[in-house]
Amino acid sequence: MIYLTTYERLASSPDAEGVTIYDRKFRSPRIKGLYCDGNIAVSNTLETDAEKACVLSEELGHYHTTEGIIIDQSSAANRKQELRARLWGYNKLIGLHGIISCYKVGCQTAYDMAEHLGVTEEFLLEALQCYRNKYGVCIKFDNYVIYFEPGLSVLELI
């Protein structure tokens, strides 16, 4: 059986069709990825597959959700598009299904969850905060209730 990393699965998924993905060295170490006109560049200095997957998911989010050039983040409309692209990435790599999957396999910490999902802890925690902002304290999903406060917990409904 051939095991593909999270990054490789995402890069070869239908969501990446029509996109050319490049490994690239950027002048600034702060730049991890960029999207422009059907091309995504991911920094070749990223150290882990999880980091690459998180960056690629956000850039694919721009491919699927962003219109125009949004570099100027002083614009509220551009910030809104940035958040939409990030949410797309969070949903692609984590989502409510992913949180439930972590519960089912017994993940106890953010580190365990991130490892299970193939993402960084930072990306996971940002996603959980985003979901808390979007859904409030909890959300019923399938046969589960996911609580975001006071801490993340999942309750299976019988």
Secondary structure, 3 states (H helix, E strand, C coil): CCCCCHHHHHHCCHHHCCCEEEEECCCCCCCCEEEECCEEEEECCCCCHHHHHHHHHHHHHHHHHCCCCCCCCCCHHHHHHHHHHHHHHHHHHCHHHHHHHHHHHCCCCHHHHHHHHCCCHHHHHHHHHHHHHHHCCEEEECCEEEECCCCCEEEECC
